Amino acid sequence: MTHALGFTEEDLRRLAGARSFERGVGYVSAVSRLEIGGETTTATVDGSDAYEVELTEDEDGRLSGWCDCPYGREGNFCKHCVAVGLAVLTQAGSAPQQRSAAASRTRLLDDWLESRTREELAALMREQLAVDRGLRRRLELRAATAGEDTAIVRERILSLLDTRPFARYGYVEYADARAYGQQAAEAVAALRALTAGGRAAGAVEVAREALRTLGRTYGEIDDSDGQIGDVATGLAEAHLEACLSSRPDPVETAEWLVRHLLDEENDITDIDLFDYREVLGEPGMTRAREMVVAAWRINPKAWTEKYLMERLLKADGGSVDALVAVHAADLAPNGHTHLVIARELEVAGRTAEALEWAERGLREAESEWGPDDELVGFVCDRYTRAGRLAGRR
């Protein structure tokens, strides 16, 4: 049966999937502060934390949901959205009246605000800012990004990433990580506002500092929910957007990127060198290749140097022999690297050499580590294809 709300339990089950729907049923009693509005319904759901949920129905009655839990932030219709949807359905009979009342309250507030003088509105805002620190911080940042002084914005952005107010014991515990993540996310919005406001060159420099700052402090944060990782990704995206807009010096940018990628403290920022191809052009990419190759030659067994070399060779269509050389410089004791090399050679059509590397992996695998099960399976499969296992026991 379709309710006046425009959606049913089956719609919730379809959007969430059977597992999330069933889990959401158990959270209906945890729904609080439910407000059924015109197109949007909001509520809070108490789980491992207090999560804010928003359900929206478009003009055609299609339902979508948003939740600030980790699963919801990935764009999924989570169990908390299900719980709010079910709570709404229990009030389906009174929903039209609630929506009408919400619309009346909105019109009343709009009319009242429009009737206030500029001085009265300013006084009202100052009154609210005195008790709402979050709102004050957001408006201060908006005011700074609207001004001309990038230095002020830089200071505010870096302060948003400062973990000290949340680190009661020198470490941001899980209970405080969500609040820190919400504050740090404002830094991403501020960087994008700088770029949108015509100050992309300044945004590039501030984004670099922000990425470095978060990289240094990430190890001191309990990011079990991945929220801070999302902030790091947002900072990286904001940096790329600023670069695409301002077109900084390609060689200098390449040098910064490679140094950033080679710094182990910056793993969290998840920057991909090849996302910057358009920014770097051929001069920048040439410089990046030079730096990566030099770093790999100095430390061929380091994971990052090896990974970047492999990415460069594959992206540039480098020779299989060069790729084999990169892997061969750091052979795993269980023979797994031999298997990686064998597969690369097999893809290149060099099947005999591929099998030779796999067999070498079996011979060289250290007894306490291997051989790798996949390597054994690879060799057995190739022997079977060639009929070399026939008659063997």
N, C-alpha and C positions, 0 to 999 in steps of 0.2 A: 504493500500500500504506500503510495506517495503522499507525503505530508505537505502542508502549506510551506514548509521550509524548502522543498524542492529536492531533497535527497533522502535516501533510505539507508537502513542497515546494510543492504547489499551494496550500495554505493561505497560505504565506508570499507566493507570487506574487499571490494574490488580495488580501491585505491591503496589500501594498506597491505593486502595479501593476507592469507589465512592466519599466519603465525602472529603478525603484529596485531591483527584484529582480535584474536583470542587474548593476547596479552593486554590489549587496551580495555577489554571488558572488565578486567580486574582493577583498573585504575579509575573507573567512573566515580567511585566514592572519594577519590582524591582530588576531584575537580572543585575549584573554588573561584570566587570572584567572576562568575559567569555573567557575561553581558551580551545579550542577543541584540545586534544592531540591524541596520538596514541591509547592507551587503556583507558586513563583517561581524563575526562573533569572536570575542576574546575571552580568555580564561587563564587561570593558573592551575597547573597540575603538580602535585607534590609527589616526587619520586625520589631518586638518589639526591635530587636537588629540586628547587622550586622552578619549574619550567613554564615559560610564557608561550601560549598557543594562540594562533589566529586562524580562523576558518573563514574563507571567502567564497561567496556564490556569485557567479557572473550573471549577466542578463538572461542567459539561456538556462540558468539553474545548475551549471556545472560547478562542482565543489573543488576547492583546492585548500591545502593546509600548510601552515608554517609553524615550526616549533624551534626553540633555541636549544634543544638537546642536541648532542653530537650527531645522532642519526638524522634528526630533522634538519640540521644545518646543511647536510649533504643533499637536501632537496627531497627527502623521502617523507611520505605520509606515515608518520610514526604512530606508536601505540598511544602517545599522549593526544595526538590529533583524533584518534579513534575515540578515546575516552570523552573528549569534549563533544565530539559529534553525537555520541550516544546520550550524553547528558542533555544536549539540546533536544534530541528526539523525545526524551521523557517529558519535555515541556512544550511539545509540538502544539498542543491545544491552545496554549497562551502565547505562542510565538508571535502571531500577528499583533496582539496588544503590546507585547514587549517591544517589537520593532517600531510600532507607531509611537510609543512613549519615548524611545531612543531618538527618533527623528524629531519629535517635539522638543526634547531637551537640546538637541543640536541647534535647531532653529532659534530657540530662546537664547542660547549662549551666543550664537553668531550675531543676533540682533543686538544683544546687550553690548558685545564687544565693539560693534560698529557704531554704537551710540556714544562710546567713551571718547574723550579728547585724547590728544597725543600725550599730554602730561599725565593723565589718569592711567593710560596704558603703560607708560614708562614706570610709573609708581607700582602698578600691579606686577610688572615683570621683575622689578627690583625686589619686591616682597617675596616672589616665588624663588628668585635666585638665592635669597638668604637662607632658604631651607632645603633647596634641592641642589646639592653639589654637582651631581652629574649634569644637570641642565646648565648650570653655570659654566662648567668646563667646556661643554659642547659649544655654547654660545661664545665663550672667550676665543675658542679656536676658530669659529666661523668669522668672528670679527677680525682676527689676526690674518686669516687667509684672504679676507676682502681688502685688507690694507696693502701698503706698499713695502713693508719691512719684512723681508724673508727671514731675517735673523730672529725676529720674534716668533715666527711660525716654527722655525727650527728648534728653538728653545722649548716651545710648547709640545712639539711632537716627541722630542727626546724625553721630556718629563712624563709623557704618557706611557713610555716604555720602561720607565724606572720601576724596578721591582721592589725597591726598599720599603715603600709604604705597605706592601703586602707580605713581606718576608719577616714574620714575627721572630723566627729563630734562624735567620740567615738563609732561609729557604722558603719558596712559595709553595705551601702545602696544597693538597687537592682542594680543601675547603675554601681556599682563597684564590685558586687559579681561575675560577670562572669570572670573578669580579675583575681580576687583573686582565683577563682576556677581553672582556667587554671594554675596558678602558683602552687597552692597546689597539683594539680595532678602530678606535677613533683616529689613530695616527694614519691608518690607511686612507680613511675618508679625507683627512686633511691634505695628504700628499696629492690625491686625485683632484682636490679642489684647487691646489696650487697650479697644477697643469692646466686644468680647465680655465683658470683665471689668467692664463697667458704668461705664467712664470714657470714654464717647464724646465728651463735650465737650472733654476734654483731647486726645483723638485728633485732633479737628478742627484744633486749634491746631498740634499737632506735625506733622500731615500738611501743613499750609500751609508750614511751615518746610522740611520735607523736599522738597516740590515746588520751592520756590524754590532750595534748595541744589543739587538735581540740575539744574535749569534753568540755573544759573550755570556749572556745571562740565561740562555735556554736550559743549560744543564742544572740550573738551580731552581727549576720549576717542575712541579708534578703535573705534567700535561697528559694525564691518562685519557682525557676526553678528546685530545687532539685540537682543542680550541686555539692554543697558541701556535700550533703548526699552521692552522688556517690563517692566522694573522701574518705569519712569516711568508706564506704564499701570496697573501694580499700585498705585502710590502714589495715582494719581487715583481708582481704584476704592475704595481704602481710605478716602480723604477723603469720597467720596460716601456710603459705608456709614456712616461716623461721623456725617455730617450727617443722614442719614435716621433714625438712632437718637437723636441728641441734640436735633434740631430747633433749631438756632441762630437768632439774630435774622435774619429773612428779608431785610431791607433791607441790613443790614451784610454779610450773606453775598453778596448780589447785587453790592454794591460791590466786595468782594474778588474775586469771580469775573470781573467785567468788567475790573478792573485787571490781573488775572492773564492774561486772554486777550489784552489789548492789549500786554502786555510781550513783545517779540520773543524774549527769552531763555527763555520758557516754551513755545515751540512743541513741544518734545519731550513735554510732559505730556499733550497731546491731550485736554484737557477739553472737553466739549460742554455749553454753557450749558443746553440744553434737557433734559439728563439731570436737571437740578436743579429742574424745574418743581414737583414735589411738595414739595420743601424750601422753595422761594421763595414759592409761593402767588402770589396776585395782587399783593400789595404788593411783593414782591421782584422779580417779573417786570416790573412797571411801572417800578421804579427801574432795572432792567437796560436796559430799552428807552430810557429817558431818557439814560443814560450812553452807550449805543451810538450813538444818533442824534447826540448832542453831539460825540462823538469823530469820527464820520464827517463832520460838517459842517466841523470844523476841518481834517481831512485826508482828503478824499473819494477821493484816489488811492492811499491806503495799502491794501495787500492785506488785512490783518486787519480793518480798519474796514469795508472794502467787503464782505468775506465775512460779517461779523456782521450787517450791515444786510440783506444778501440773505437770510440765514437767518431773521432776525426777520420780514421781510415775508412770506416763504413760509410760515413756521410760523403766523403770525397771519392768513393769508389776506388780506394787504395788496393794494392795487390794482396792476394791471399798470403803470400810469403811474408809480407810485412806484418800482417795480422798474426800469423803463426809465431813470428819472432817476438811480438809483444806478449803473447801467452806463454811462450817457451821460457821467457825470462823469469817466470815465477811458477814453477810446477808444483801443484798440490801433492802432498805425500800419499794421498789415497788414489791418485791417478785420475781425478776428475778433470784436471786441466788438459790432460792428454785426450780425454773424451771430447772436450770443447774443441780442441784443435782438429780432432778426427772429423767432427761434424762439419766444421768450416771447410775442410778439404773435400769432404763428400759432396757438399753443396756446390763446390766449384768443379765437380766432375772428376776429381783426382782420387778415385776410390781405393786404388792400391796403396797410395801414401796414407790415406785415412786409416786403413786397417793396420798399416805398419805402426802408426802412432798409437792406436788403441792397444795393439799387442805390446808395444813398449811400455805403455801405462801399466799393464798387468805385471810385466817383469819388474818395473821399478817401484811399484807400490810398496810402501813400508808395511810390514805385517801388523803393526799396532794401529794402523790407520785404514788399511784397505785390504783388497782393492774395492773401489767404488762399485756398488751394485749395478748402477746404470752402465758403467764401463763394461762389466762382465756381460750384461745383457746385450750390449752393442756388439761385442765380439762374437758371442754365441749366435746372434741373429745373422751376422755376416757369414759366419762359418756354415750355418744351415743353408743360406741362399746358395753358397758355393758348393754344397754337398760335402763339406769337409768333416761334418759330424756323423755321416752315415756309417753305421756299423760300430760306432764307439759306445762304450759302456760307462 
